[in-house]
Amino acid sequence: MRKLTLAGSTAVGVVLGAIIFNATSSYADTPTIDATVQAAVQAVGSAVQAVQKAVGQVQSAVNTVGTFLGDNTFGSVQQLLQQGFTQTSNYLKAQVGAQEQITDASNTAMARFQRDMRNAQIRDEQTASPAHCTALDGGVSTQAAAVQAFSVGATIARIHDLRAEAGPGMPSFFGQGQGIASMGAEHIANYCNPMDAAANLCATSATPDADQQMQSLFGSGVYADQTAVNTAKDYAVTLIEPVAPTPLRGDQLSSVAGQDAAVRRRSFNARMSLAQAFVDTTIGMQSPSVPLTAQQQQYLQNIGLPAQTNGSWLQALQIESERRISDVSWHTSLQAMTGPAAIEREIANELALNNYLLFQTFKLGLMHTTISAAHLAEDTERHFQPAVQMPVPSFQ
């Protein structure tokens, strides 16, 4: 079977060679090929021509592409393609480098932005807010007013102690009649009322009966001037001890009864001094003793009080306590606070003010407790009665 295949292939090759190379016609003495074989051979020839035609068309297309690529002025197609691919590669590498630079620049800019944000945050936390400065100014003003208030109260209390002791140069030194006359003259001169005027004792005063009216002691939180302070002082005298008892002196002190009376008089003076000093402290708290800050003055105007430049300790405490509730300026500053540190400082200021008020309340509580102890001692002494009359003991 294999030999037949080789023979057939050889015959086909001979025929194709004769056709392609224009072999001469066969003679009578040469072998002849039948028509079927000849038709097959012609079909193969047609196929070969079709292939040749297709190859020619491809070659023509290749030539056309070559024409499009140029005339090799700038190099062959291979060289141009190589250079193009090389340039594209360079562009890609340059693009990667540019992207790296853009990324680095973006990271640097973002780092600087975050650093500036942190610096601004640190600045805001370390910079005192307007509310904090206002609170500090108010605290300094309050403390200065407290010192002045106690100083004024102590000065007035010292004057009242000398008056109550009825020493030389004081009313009642020569008797209670002198003390009564002094009080009457004080009232007629400064607090004359219409009934006094009708009795032709005086002309009606601008502040009639102010020496016996509570509003002379407790007003708007601060006395308007020195005259108002004196009026409050006169009211305190009328309230606590209008007329001091006649002092003991001379032979009265040398006798046994005089010595006993002197002990009781000193106890009386001590109790009166305590009561009078408590009221005098209230007067000192309301005396205009310190200049008000611009914010404090503005707050007083905002709540409808008259403008003033000096204030009292009580008024300073009132401003520091109430402005955090009703002052528009303070709430505006609170809304403008940046960062938690500013708010924490404001909370600390409020806690400090609360501690300050608690301490002042404690001090007044000590005075209240002392007054209560004096009341207890006086009541106990008044109700103490000896069980029986005791004989005078004899001493050997």
Contacts in CASP RR format, 6 or more apart in sequence:
PFRMAT RR
TARGET T0000
AUTHOR 0000-0000-0000
METHOD contacts of the structure
MODEL  1
MRKLTLAGSTAVGVVLGAIIFNATSSYADTPTIDATVQAAVQAVGSAVQA
VQKAVGQVQSAVNTVGTFLGDNTFGSVQQLLQQGFTQTSNYLKAQVGAQE
QITDASNTAMARFQRDMRNAQIRDEQTASPAHCTALDGGVSTQAAAVQAF
SVGATIARIHDLRAEAGPGMPSFFGQGQGIASMGAEHIANYCNPMDAAAN
LCATSATPDADQQMQSLFGSGVYADQTAVNTAKDYAVTLIEPVAPTPLRG
DQLSSVAGQDAAVRRRSFNARMSLAQAFVDTTIGMQSPSVPLTAQQQQYL
QNIGLPAQTNGSWLQALQIESERRISDVSWHTSLQAMTGPAAIEREIANE
LALNNYLLFQTFKLGLMHTTISAAHLAEDTERHFQPAVQMPVPSFQ
12 41 0 8 1.000
15 33 0 8 1.000
15 37 0 8 1.000
15 41 0 8 1.000
16 41 0 8 1.000
16 44 0 8 1.000
16 45 0 8 1.000
17 23 0 8 1.000
19 41 0 8 1.000
19 42 0 8 1.000
19 45 0 8 1.000
20 45 0 8 1.000
20 48 0 8 1.000
26 32 0 8 1.000
33 41 0 8 1.000
66 77 0 8 1.000
69 77 0 8 1.000
69 80 0 8 1.000
74 80 0 8 1.000
121 339 0 8 1.000
124 338 0 8 1.000
124 339 0 8 1.000
124 341 0 8 1.000
124 342 0 8 1.000
125 339 0 8 1.000
125 340 0 8 1.000
125 341 0 8 1.000
125 342 0 8 1.000
126 341 0 8 1.000
128 136 0 8 1.000
128 342 0 8 1.000
128 345 0 8 1.000
129 333 0 8 1.000
129 336 0 8 1.000
129 337 0 8 1.000
129 338 0 8 1.000
129 342 0 8 1.000
129 345 0 8 1.000
129 346 0 8 1.000
130 333 0 8 1.000
130 336 0 8 1.000
131 330 0 8 1.000
131 333 0 8 1.000
131 334 0 8 1.000
131 337 0 8 1.000
131 342 0 8 1.000
131 346 0 8 1.000
132 342 0 8 1.000
132 345 0 8 1.000
132 346 0 8 1.000
132 349 0 8 1.000
134 293 0 8 1.000
134 295 0 8 1.000
134 330 0 8 1.000
134 333 0 8 1.000
135 320 0 8 1.000
135 346 0 8 1.000
135 349 0 8 1.000
135 353 0 8 1.000
136 349 0 8 1.000
137 293 0 8 1.000
137 295 0 8 1.000
138 293 0 8 1.000
138 295 0 8 1.000
138 296 0 8 1.000
138 316 0 8 1.000
138 319 0 8 1.000
138 320 0 8 1.000
139 316 0 8 1.000
139 320 0 8 1.000
139 353 0 8 1.000
141 290 0 8 1.000
141 291 0 8 1.000
141 292 0 8 1.000
141 293 0 8 1.000
141 296 0 8 1.000
141 316 0 8 1.000
142 313 0 8 1.000
142 316 0 8 1.000
142 317 0 8 1.000
142 320 0 8 1.000
142 356 0 8 1.000
144 289 0 8 1.000
144 290 0 8 1.000
145 289 0 8 1.000
145 290 0 8 1.000
145 311 0 8 1.000
145 312 0 8 1.000
145 313 0 8 1.000
145 315 0 8 1.000
145 316 0 8 1.000
146 313 0 8 1.000
146 360 0 8 1.000
148 284 0 8 1.000
148 287 0 8 1.000
148 289 0 8 1.000
148 290 0 8 1.000
148 313 0 8 1.000
149 281 0 8 1.000
149 284 0 8 1.000
149 285 0 8 1.000
149 287 0 8 1.000
149 289 0 8 1.000
149 312 0 8 1.000
149 313 0 8 1.000
149 314 0 8 1.000
150 281 0 8 1.000
150 284 0 8 1.000
151 289 0 8 1.000
152 229 0 8 1.000
152 283 0 8 1.000
152 284 0 8 1.000
152 287 0 8 1.000
152 289 0 8 1.000
153 277 0 8 1.000
153 280 0 8 1.000
153 281 0 8 1.000
153 283 0 8 1.000
153 284 0 8 1.000
153 287 0 8 1.000
154 280 0 8 1.000
156 233 0 8 1.000
156 236 0 8 1.000
156 280 0 8 1.000
156 283 0 8 1.000
156 284 0 8 1.000
157 273 0 8 1.000
157 276 0 8 1.000
157 277 0 8 1.000
157 280 0 8 1.000
157 281 0 8 1.000
160 236 0 8 1.000
160 237 0 8 1.000
160 240 0 8 1.000
160 241 0 8 1.000
160 273 0 8 1.000
160 276 0 8 1.000
160 277 0 8 1.000
160 280 0 8 1.000
161 269 0 8 1.000
161 273 0 8 1.000
161 276 0 8 1.000
161 277 0 8 1.000
162 170 0 8 1.000
163 170 0 8 1.000
163 171 0 8 1.000
163 237 0 8 1.000
163 241 0 8 1.000
163 244 0 8 1.000
164 241 0 8 1.000
164 244 0 8 1.000
164 269 0 8 1.000
164 272 0 8 1.000
164 273 0 8 1.000
164 276 0 8 1.000
165 244 0 8 1.000
165 247 0 8 1.000
165 269 0 8 1.000
166 172 0 8 1.000
166 173 0 8 1.000
166 175 0 8 1.000
166 244 0 8 1.000
166 245 0 8 1.000
166 246 0 8 1.000
166 247 0 8 1.000
167 173 0 8 1.000
167 247 0 8 1.000
170 244 0 8 1.000
171 178 0 8 1.000
171 179 0 8 1.000
171 181 0 8 1.000
171 182 0 8 1.000
171 183 0 8 1.000
171 243 0 8 1.000
171 244 0 8 1.000
172 178 0 8 1.000
172 179 0 8 1.000
172 182 0 8 1.000
172 243 0 8 1.000
172 244 0 8 1.000
172 245 0 8 1.000
172 246 0 8 1.000
172 247 0 8 1.000
173 246 0 8 1.000
173 247 0 8 1.000
174 246 0 8 1.000
175 246 0 8 1.000
176 243 0 8 1.000
176 244 0 8 1.000
176 245 0 8 1.000
176 246 0 8 1.000
177 243 0 8 1.000
179 243 0 8 1.000
179 244 0 8 1.000
180 243 0 8 1.000
183 237 0 8 1.000
183 238 0 8 1.000
183 242 0 8 1.000
183 243 0 8 1.000
186 211 0 8 1.000
186 234 0 8 1.000
187 196 0 8 1.000
187 211 0 8 1.000
188 196 0 8 1.000
188 201 0 8 1.000
188 202 0 8 1.000
189 202 0 8 1.000
190 205 0 8 1.000
190 207 0 8 1.000
190 210 0 8 1.000
190 211 0 8 1.000
190 231 0 8 1.000
190 234 0 8 1.000
191 205 0 8 1.000
191 207 0 8 1.000
191 208 0 8 1.000
191 209 0 8 1.000
191 210 0 8 1.000
191 211 0 8 1.000
191 212 0 8 1.000
191 234 0 8 1.000
192 201 0 8 1.000
192 202 0 8 1.000
192 203 0 8 1.000
192 204 0 8 1.000
192 205 0 8 1.000
192 208 0 8 1.000
193 204 0 8 1.000
193 205 0 8 1.000
193 208 0 8 1.000
193 209 0 8 1.000
194 204 0 8 1.000
194 208 0 8 1.000
196 202 0 8 1.000
196 204 0 8 1.000
197 203 0 8 1.000
197 204 0 8 1.000
207 216 0 8 1.000
207 231 0 8 1.000
210 216 0 8 1.000
210 231 0 8 1.000
210 234 0 8 1.000
210 235 0 8 1.000
211 231 0 8 1.000
211 234 0 8 1.000
211 235 0 8 1.000
211 237 0 8 1.000
211 238 0 8 1.000
212 235 0 8 1.000
212 238 0 8 1.000
213 235 0 8 1.000
214 235 0 8 1.000
216 228 0 8 1.000
216 231 0 8 1.000
216 232 0 8 1.000
216 234 0 8 1.000
216 235 0 8 1.000
217 232 0 8 1.000
217 235 0 8 1.000
217 236 0 8 1.000
217 239 0 8 1.000
217 279 0 8 1.000
217 282 0 8 1.000
217 283 0 8 1.000
218 282 0 8 1.000
218 286 0 8 1.000
219 286 0 8 1.000
220 305 0 8 1.000
220 315 0 8 1.000
221 286 0 8 1.000
221 312 0 8 1.000
221 314 0 8 1.000
221 315 0 8 1.000
221 318 0 8 1.000
222 286 0 8 1.000
222 287 0 8 1.000
222 288 0 8 1.000
222 308 0 8 1.000
222 310 0 8 1.000
222 311 0 8 1.000
222 312 0 8 1.000
222 314 0 8 1.000
222 315 0 8 1.000
223 229 0 8 1.000
223 232 0 8 1.000
223 286 0 8 1.000
223 287 0 8 1.000
223 288 0 8 1.000
223 312 0 8 1.000
224 288 0 8 1.000
225 288 0 8 1.000
229 283 0 8 1.000
229 287 0 8 1.000
232 283 0 8 1.000
232 286 0 8 1.000
233 280 0 8 1.000
233 283 0 8 1.000
236 276 0 8 1.000
236 279 0 8 1.000
236 280 0 8 1.000
236 283 0 8 1.000
239 279 0 8 1.000
240 272 0 8 1.000
240 275 0 8 1.000
240 276 0 8 1.000
240 279 0 8 1.000
241 272 0 8 1.000
241 275 0 8 1.000
241 276 0 8 1.000
245 265 0 8 1.000
245 268 0 8 1.000
247 265 0 8 1.000
248 258 0 8 1.000
248 261 0 8 1.000
248 262 0 8 1.000
248 265 0 8 1.000
252 258 0 8 1.000
252 261 0 8 1.000
253 259 0 8 1.000
253 262 0 8 1.000
270 374 0 8 1.000
271 374 0 8 1.000
271 378 0 8 1.000
274 367 0 8 1.000
274 370 0 8 1.000
274 371 0 8 1.000
274 374 0 8 1.000
275 371 0 8 1.000
275 374 0 8 1.000
277 367 0 8 1.000
278 367 0 8 1.000
278 371 0 8 1.000
281 367 0 8 1.000
284 312 0 8 1.000
284 313 0 8 1.000
285 312 0 8 1.000
285 313 0 8 1.000
285 314 0 8 1.000
286 312 0 8 1.000
286 313 0 8 1.000
286 314 0 8 1.000
286 315 0 8 1.000
287 312 0 8 1.000
288 308 0 8 1.000
288 310 0 8 1.000
288 311 0 8 1.000
288 312 0 8 1.000
289 310 0 8 1.000
289 311 0 8 1.000
289 312 0 8 1.000
289 313 0 8 1.000
290 310 0 8 1.000
290 311 0 8 1.000
290 312 0 8 1.000
290 313 0 8 1.000
290 316 0 8 1.000
291 309 0 8 1.000
291 310 0 8 1.000
291 311 0 8 1.000
292 300 0 8 1.000
292 308 0 8 1.000
292 309 0 8 1.000
292 310 0 8 1.000
292 311 0 8 1.000
292 315 0 8 1.000
292 316 0 8 1.000
295 329 0 8 1.000
296 311 0 8 1.000
296 316 0 8 1.000
296 319 0 8 1.000
297 307 0 8 1.000
297 308 0 8 1.000
297 309 0 8 1.000
298 329 0 8 1.000
299 319 0 8 1.000
299 323 0 8 1.000
299 327 0 8 1.000
299 329 0 8 1.000
300 306 0 8 1.000
300 307 0 8 1.000
300 308 0 8 1.000
300 319 0 8 1.000
301 307 0 8 1.000
302 327 0 8 1.000
302 328 0 8 1.000
302 329 0 8 1.000
303 322 0 8 1.000
303 326 0 8 1.000
317 357 0 8 1.000
317 360 0 8 1.000
320 353 0 8 1.000
321 353 0 8 1.000
321 357 0 8 1.000
323 329 0 8 1.000
323 330 0 8 1.000
324 330 0 8 1.000
324 350 0 8 1.000
334 343 0 8 1.000
334 346 0 8 1.000
337 343 0 8 1.000
337 346 0 8 1.000
END
